[in-house]
């Protein structure tokens, strides 16, 4: 399954340090990892949320996860019909990363520098 993850610069730097093969561990206040199911939703988050914090940049990452493994997680619709995401418990993230096929790619970049 192809998934997307909108990220800010700090998270993207941690992904790069991991050779684009996995996402960094969640912080204590982040009990869930939220990959999204479509590019449109990922772009909305990266442009409307990530560009409002820190260095005002947002990125969309795209990656593939093993189909059999990803069936373990329920799809959640959290707003409009295309706002679909998976809720991966933070303690499952290392295992999730091991099911990523290939490398995480950056597909889009957004900036709101003023």
Secondary structure by P-SEA (a helix, b strand, c coil): cbbbbbbcaaaaaaaaaacccccccccccccbbbbbccaaaaaaaaacccccccccbbbbbbbcccccccccbbbbbcccccbbbbbbcccaaaaaaaacccbbbbcccccccc
